[in-house]
Amino acid sequence: MIKIKEERCKGCEYCVIYCPKGLINMAPHLSMKGVHPAIFKDPEMKCTGCRFCALMCPDCCIEVYK
C-alpha cells in the first residue's frame, strides 16, 4: 500500500509512468496547487511495495507501506 500526499504533489506523473502494475493515475479533480494530483487505486491488492513510485517522486510525496 502507498500513501500520496496530495497537497505536495505537483502532477509530474513520474509515479504513473514508473508503477509496474499501473496502480497510480492522475485524479480528475484539481489540488490546491491547481494540478491533477496522483491517486493510488488498488482494489485487487496487486501492489508489491516495490517503491519505484516513491523513488521517482521528485517531491517525496509518496510513502510505501508493506
N, C-alpha and C positions, 0 to 999 in steps of 0.2 A: 504494500500500500504506500502511496505517496501523498503528501500534502503540498499544495501550491499556495503560496502567499499571494493572493490576487492583488493586493494593494501595492506590491512591489513589482509585479510582472509588467514588462514594457511591450509585450506582444511580439517578441523577436522570432518566435516559432521554432527555435532550435530544439526544444524538448519534443515538439511534434515530429520533427524530421528524424531525430535520433532514437525515438522509442521503438524498439524492435517489434513490439506487439501492437503498435498503433493505438495505444490506450489514451493518448493525450490529444486533445483537439483545442481549437480556439472557441471561446464562448460566444454566443450570439449577442450578448449584452456588452456594453462598454463599461470599463472600470472608471474610477475617479480620475485616472490619467488620460482618459479619452481613447483607450485602446481596447481591443478584444483580448482579454486575458486567457491564458491557458487553463483548461479544465481537465481533470482526470476522471474517466469513467471506466470502471472495470467490473461490470455486473457478473461476469463469469470467473472472476478471480484469476486472471491469466498473468498478472504482474509477477515477475520473478524477483523483483528488487535489485535489478542489475545496476542501478544508479546511473545509467547513461544520461538520463534526463537531468539529474542533479549535477553531474559533472559538466554538461554542456551549457547549463544556465549561467549566463554572464553576471546575473544579479543575485545569485544564490537564493532563489525564490522557492526551491523545491527541497523538501525533506523526505527521505526514504525510510520507511519502517518495515522491518521484516518480522 
